[in-house]
């Protein structure tokens, strides 16, 4: 059961990665990507009254727990900001593989904070998934794609902060309750968005974007944030049913789905993507898919 929820993340996030790239290139080429985070915060704000209506006890948690949950939401938004800055300067297929470092950070933090360990078979499965993801990170000559140090630093910051947010979420979701933790995490995301709008330069950019591209920007970004929301909730729920390091390893298949969606877009909507369709590249990605599938089987034993 946990695998179903865990895979919701990489599948939906892969779709979101391509939408993010489209949004950044179409609407944010001359704007700061921090403005895009305001839309993410809006989705959290919209969800708050619904969660409170179905779970009124969310307001009765200890203040310290609430503060840490809010911090988890702020951390998540900070991680996504680093990611958007990275994708503004590189292709989606280059940025996505760097998410795999999140698994290593999650394993270390899960061990230190939650005391989680993996069985030998689970660890072997996680290793196969990471090897498959690593294979996706190589070009067709089996060399690492050329990376800029700024891009690498941004993604390392992103994945570390994201891993810390995930571990803190599980720690309090297990102690308290899933929806209560989700509620206060969204409050943290909303505060992050409010903080961005408190900066005059970002407020001016946000207002200008809404004036010039209101309908398209709200429709595309709104749909994208709902996709992100579904993926995030799926992975967070899966982390309650299995070790966070294992869930993170499954989430590393995002790279594979980014490639699959890239191929589909290249075939049917070439104006939105241009994926390498050579046989050498397809065989390499197919081998990676087999490794990932084998890893998933072992991870579920």
C-alpha positions in Angstrom: 0.0 0.0 0.0 2.8 2.4 0.9 4.3 2.0 -2.6 1.1 3.3 -4.2 1.4 6.5 -2.2 5.2 6.7 -2.6 4.9 6.5 -6.4 2.3 9.3 -6.5 5.1 11.7 -5.7 7.6 11.0 -8.5 4.9 10.6 -11.1 3.2 13.9 -10.2 6.4 15.7 -9.5 7.8 14.7 -12.9 4.8 16.2 -14.6 5.2 19.3 -12.4 8.9 19.5 -13.3 8.0 20.0 -17.0 5.3 22.5 -16.0 7.7 24.4 -13.8 10.1 24.6 -16.7 7.3 25.9 -19.0 6.2 28.5 -16.4 9.8 29.7 -15.7 10.6 30.1 -19.4 7.2 31.6 -20.4 6.4 33.9 -17.5 9.5 34.2 -15.2 12.4 34.6 -17.6 12.8 38.2 -16.5 11.3 37.8 -13.0 12.6 36.3 -9.8 11.4 32.7 -9.2 10.7 33.7 -5.6 7.5 35.2 -6.9 6.3 31.8 -8.2 6.4 30.6 -4.6 3.6 32.9 -3.7 1.3 30.8 -5.8 2.4 27.7 -3.9 1.6 29.5 -0.7 -1.9 30.3 -2.0 -2.7 26.7 -2.4 -1.8 26.0 1.2 -4.0 28.9 2.4 -7.0 27.5 0.4 -6.5 24.1 2.0 -6.4 25.4 5.6 -10.2 25.9 6.2 -11.0 22.5 4.7 -8.6 20.7 6.9 -9.8 22.7 10.0 -13.4 21.9 9.2 -12.8 18.1 9.0 -10.2 18.1 11.8 -11.0 20.9 14.4 -8.4 19.4 16.8 -5.6 20.9 14.7 -5.8 24.1 16.8 -5.3 22.3 20.1 -1.7 21.1 19.7 1.2 22.1 22.0 2.7 25.4 21.0 6.2 23.9 20.6 4.9 21.2 18.2 3.1 23.9 16.2 6.2 26.0 15.9 8.3 23.1 14.6 5.6 22.0 12.1 5.4 25.6 10.8 9.2 25.6 10.5 8.9 22.4 8.4 6.6 24.2 6.0 9.0 27.1 5.8 11.9 24.7 5.1 9.9 23.0 2.3 9.3 26.4 0.6 13.0 27.3 1.0 13.9 24.0 -0.7 11.5 24.6 -3.6 13.0 28.1 -4.0 16.5 26.7 -4.4 15.0 24.2 -7.0 13.2 26.9 -9.0 16.4 28.9 -9.1 18.2 25.9 -10.4 15.7 25.0 -13.1 15.7 28.6 -14.3 19.3 28.1 -15.5 19.2 24.4 -16.7 17.1 21.8 -18.4 14.6 19.7 -16.5 16.4 16.5 -17.4 19.6 17.9 -15.9 18.1 19.2 -12.7 15.9 16.2 -11.9 18.7 13.7 -11.4 20.3 15.9 -8.7 17.2 15.2 -6.6 18.7 11.8 -5.8 21.0 13.3 -3.2 17.8 13.8 -1.1 17.8 10.0 -0.4 21.2 10.1 1.2 20.3 13.1 3.3 17.0 11.5 4.3 18.7 8.3 5.3 21.2 10.1 7.5 18.6 12.4 9.1 16.1 9.5 9.5 18.7 7.6 11.4 19.8 10.5 13.6 16.3 12.0 14.4 13.9 9.0 14.0 16.3 6.1 14.7 15.2 4.4 11.5 17.3 1.6 9.9 16.8 -0.5 6.8 16.8 -4.3 6.4 19.5 -5.8 4.1 16.9 -6.3 1.3 15.4 -2.9 1.7 18.9 -1.3 1.6 19.7 -3.4 -1.5 16.5 -2.1 -3.1 17.3 1.5 -2.3 20.8 1.0 -3.7 19.4 -0.4 -7.0 17.0 2.6 -7.3 19.9 5.0 -6.7 22.1 3.2 -9.3 19.3 3.4 -11.8 18.8 7.1 -11.0 22.6 7.6 -11.4 22.5 5.9 -14.8 19.9 8.4 -15.8 22.3 11.2 -14.8 24.9 10.1 -17.4 25.0 11.1 -21.0 25.1 8.5 -23.8 28.9 8.4 -23.5 28.5 7.4 -19.8 30.0 10.7 -18.6 28.3 13.0 -16.1 26.5 15.8 -17.8 28.3 19.0 -17.5 27.1 20.8 -14.3 27.7 24.3 -13.1 28.9 24.6 -9.5 26.1 27.1 -8.7 23.5 24.6 -10.0 25.0 21.8 -7.9 25.1 23.9 -4.8 21.5 25.0 -5.3 20.3 21.4 -5.6 22.4 20.2 -2.7 20.8 22.9 -0.5 17.4 22.0 -1.9 17.6 18.3 -1.2 19.1 18.7 2.3 16.4 21.2 3.3 13.7 19.0 1.7 15.0 15.9 3.6 15.0 17.8 6.9 11.5 19.0 6.3 10.3 15.4 5.5 11.9 14.0 8.6 10.5 16.7 10.8 7.1 16.1 9.2 7.2 12.4 10.0 8.4 13.0 13.6 5.4 15.1 14.4 2.9 13.3 12.2 3.6 10.1 14.1 3.4 11.9 17.5 0.3 14.0 16.7 -1.8 13.2 13.5 -1.3 13.4 9.8 -3.8 16.2 9.0 -2.8 18.3 12.0 0.8 18.2 10.9 -0.2 19.0 7.3 -2.3 22.0 8.5 0.5 23.7 10.4 3.0 22.8 7.6 0.7 24.8 5.2 0.6 27.6 7.7 4.4 27.7 7.4 4.2 27.7 3.6 1.7 30.6 3.8 4.0 32.6 6.1 6.8 32.1 3.6 4.7 33.4 0.8 3.6 36.4 2.9 7.3 37.1 3.6 8.0 37.2 -0.1 5.2 39.7 -0.7 6.5 41.8 2.1 9.5 42.6 0.0 8.5 45.6 -2.3 10.5 44.4 -5.3 8.8 41.0 -5.3 5.4 42.5 -4.7 5.8 44.8 -7.8 6.8 41.7 -9.9 3.9 39.7 -8.6 1.4 42.5 -9.3 2.9 43.0 -12.8 2.6 39.3 -13.7 -1.0 39.2 -12.5 -1.9 42.2 -14.6 -0.3 41.0 -17.8 -1.0 37.2 -17.7 -3.8 36.8 -15.1 -5.9 34.0 -16.6 -3.1 31.9 -18.1 -0.8 32.2 -15.1 -3.4 31.4 -12.6 -4.8 28.5 -14.6 -1.5 26.8 -15.4 0.1 27.5 -12.0 -3.0 26.6 -10.1 -3.2 23.2 -11.9 0.6 22.7 -11.3 0.3 23.4 -7.6 -2.6 20.9 -7.2 -0.4 18.3 -9.0 2.5 19.2 -6.5 0.0 19.0 -3.6 -1.1 15.5 -4.6 2.5 14.3 -4.9 3.6 15.8 -1.6 0.6 14.4 0.3 1.2 11.0 -1.2 4.8 10.9 -0.2 4.2 12.3 3.2 1.5 9.7 3.9 3.8 6.9 2.6 6.5 8.1 5.0 4.2 7.2 7.9 3.9 3.6 6.6 7.6 2.9 5.7 11.0 4.3 6.7 11.5 7.8 5.2 14.8 6.7 3.5 12.9 3.9 1.7 10.2 6.3 0.6 12.9 8.8 -0.5 14.6 6.1 -2.6 11.3 5.4 -4.4 10.8 9.1 -4.9 14.2 9.2 -6.7 12.4 7.6 -9.7 11.2 11.1 -10.5 14.1 11.3 -13.0 12.8 8.3 -14.8 9.3 9.8 -15.1 10.7 13.2 -16.2 12.4 11.3 -19.1 9.2 9.4 -20.0 7.1 12.5 -20.0 9.9 14.3 -22.0 9.7 11.6 -24.6 5.9 11.8 -24.8 6.0 15.6 -25.1 8.7 15.4 -27.8 6.5 13.0 -29.8 3.2 14.7 -29.4 4.0 18.3 -28.3 7.5 19.1 -29.6 7.1 22.8 -28.9 7.1 22.0 -25.2 10.1 19.6 -25.0 13.0 18.2 -27.0 14.2 14.9 -25.6 17.1 12.9 -27.1 15.3 10.0 -29.0 18.5 8.2 -30.1 18.5 4.4 -29.7 21.6 4.7 -27.5 19.8 7.0 -25.1 16.6 5.0 -25.1 18.5 1.7 -24.3 20.4 3.5 -21.5 17.1 4.8 -20.0 15.5 1.4 -20.4 18.3 -0.3 -18.4 17.9 2.3 -15.7 14.2 1.6 -15.6 14.9 -2.2 -15.1 17.2 -1.4 -12.2 14.7 0.9 -10.6 11.9 -1.7 -11.0 14.1 -4.4 -9.4 15.0 -2.0 -6.6 11.3 -1.3 -5.9 10.6 -5.0 -5.7 13.4 -5.5 -3.1 12.4 -2.3 -1.2 8.9 -3.7 -0.8 10.0 -7.1 0.7 
